[in-house]
């Protein structure tokens, strides 16, 4: 039986004997009785086990170490002294797995930096236990949102033979012995001997492939790991992260903003509903007021403002920005912060200068901006980035040439515009950014089970 | 509006005008009227559009090519002639995207080999449309099964610095320029200059990492892409595929078999329930009787037999096997086939010879076999492979030494046995094998959107 099932229907078990298996979070005792904080991982709160001198192995139980795995039997009773409604009066305890003296997760405060070093044990702490359960529940919320709206879950390939993103920015993947590479007559690596018979890469996005399936199913989404080579040591960058990339045919920029807004609200509500204890913990110990913040988002209408108007707003602001806001240029972190605080909620910024955006974004009639949209949220900055896609074959080819995108490997992509193309849009959502936003945890390393960042690939 | 929503409640729309956007699967016409088979990808069946001479642009509509994207308005009426209950009497048609003369997906039979060559268009055919929708629905079934049973969805890392699986069998991943590798003083590649500061690989399994989270949450599952370097050109091997790896603490071999059986039945029922049209299509055109086969599985109790007894059964069989079955040895494809046909349903084969299984499987008291289990299903062979894990620290270390598994990089794994270890079990399910089993499609290349196999990494 899971502790979650017990707590979900606790009054049913009152005065009944149950058997549970789980781990010791703490063990405190006096001469005549003792308490074990017991947790099996399925439920955020500990169950308090009460054992007393009458038990024949009282002394043995008193010495059970933190971290040990137990099988316990006992009666569920109403709690008198503790801050919980119920506890277990123990009748027997069996140690299934002892915990060594040097067990690092003792019942005291550990720094997040220390816990990163024992990443394989940190989900046993309250903070990380809550974070990674919210991560799981938020993932399910995303699947439920899209599946219930007729989307097809599309598994985009990870390995690709097309270096369309610029191979310098992609991981190379090989089965060759890197200390003994086969060479061709020009002294270059002979990739014919590699598994795929050519140089292979890891894609940084499933979007282009996603568009091919959107042109068959109307609505698709990806949800999978993404790897990027950015050599960037910030709180918000990791070299391996999970991403959601929906793509919708017969959908324009307004339409995709509506979907982003509806989806985000759905996910927030779902997590607040399914993880009340975890959210309460974040509210108390990580980000004060986070539950209010999220509830407010659910009930708000997101602001929509053009990049041009956002720059005007920034220029008129009585703030001494480090980077001066300029029409036609990108928006810095400090600007994002000002804008979301100004509107006190999520803000869609639309119609960005074409020169700072990707080749596949639809050119607006002004020939200067593209139908792109970033969603900025208070505290976390950019959460989603999307656009309407260029569906005019000739304009797309022209833009790809201007931006030196190799056309040859992307015929399948450009052909979508020749074979029943239509107006369509999509967006990308960095899953870890979402988890940071939902939990208040500020470092991406603390919302991924095993983070990969420059010079860091442990476990 | 999605065509699926229309069909889900078609009588509500009778004699109402609706607007739809989608694609032309076929366009047939005579001098006074014509029919368009219309599909927006959200629903397996086409909607028949009827247009007649009264429309002012009748001639233009008559010439609309297969594959074109349309916006249509019209009235939903009861169908008289067609094999569908309803059709649309068209009042206006707008071509959103023309389809070129050379559009490859014409309304005729295409071979699967040809369709692999235009993989980006094949989801527009009935077969692949059905396959990839079932893939999406089966993925959701898996998530719903585990989430509703208190599991945490765990994202195992793809990139790893530990070559515990034997680096020869793993993809290497690098940001270095392979034509210009930095070398150290011994002439070896200087991986200090690589992004992670050391050689990095792609893992072939998330299991070991999964165990770390099972020791915190009791029940976890992974579901993500997996890459393996096998140079194997068979119908059942791909170098990139998706895998589900559940791991359960306080669970023995019997327990994990119960979970495998319950989960498989849940997924089958879910797909039969959500994809009746697709399953009917497979039954008619891919594998006759597949719906009966799957229904029978749902209502059966899976056979459980030891490897020893399976070999005895094979030895007693009046069959001239190419490979002679032997105690202590592996079971060949022809043997799997015999066994599943003999029992006429799924069969768990347990307690395998230790020498043909992995280091982490629990040694049985006989010191010869391990608590491993493979699930064999008729037609597809091995669908899942699992085991109880070795939870005895000393036995695990001994076995790792015997099998030359480098201990140094796996302290975090072996330590799980020192810090509250417990009996636990898990299994792996190859997602594509499952889809092949559910659809009757025999080649793994036809159940992955963009297959990667030796010498094949297109798109």
Interface residues (C-beta under 8 A of the other chain):
Chain A: X2 X4 X5 X21 X22 X23 X24 X40 X41 X42 X67 X68 X69 X71 X96 X97 X98 X99 X100 X103 X105 X120 X121 X123 X124 X129 X132 X133 X135 X136 X137 X139 X140 X143 X147 X150 X151 X152 X153 X154 X155 X156 X157 X158 X159 X160 X161 X162 X171 X172 X173 X174 X175 X176 X178 X179 X181 X188 X189 X195 X196 X197 X198 X199 X200 X202 X209 X212 X213 X215 X216 X217 X218 X219 X224 X225 X227 X229 X231 X239 X240 X242 X249 X250 X391 X412 X413 X415 X416 X417 X418 X419 X420 X421 X422 X423 X448 X449 X450 X452 X454 X455 X456 X457 X458 X459
Chain B: X2 X4 X5 X21 X22 X23 X24 X40 X41 X42 X67 X68 X69 X71 X96 X97 X98 X99 X100 X103 X105 X120 X121 X123 X124 X129 X132 X133 X135 X136 X137 X139 X140 X143 X147 X150 X151 X152 X153 X154 X155 X156 X157 X158 X159 X160 X161 X162 X171 X172 X173 X174 X175 X176 X178 X179 X181 X188 X189 X195 X196 X197 X198 X199 X200 X202 X209 X212 X213 X215 X216 X217 X218 X219 X224 X225 X227 X229 X231 X239 X240 X242 X249 X250 X391 X412 X413 X415 X416 X417 X418 X419 X420 X421 X422 X423 X448 X449 X450 X452 X454 X455 X456 X457 X458 X459
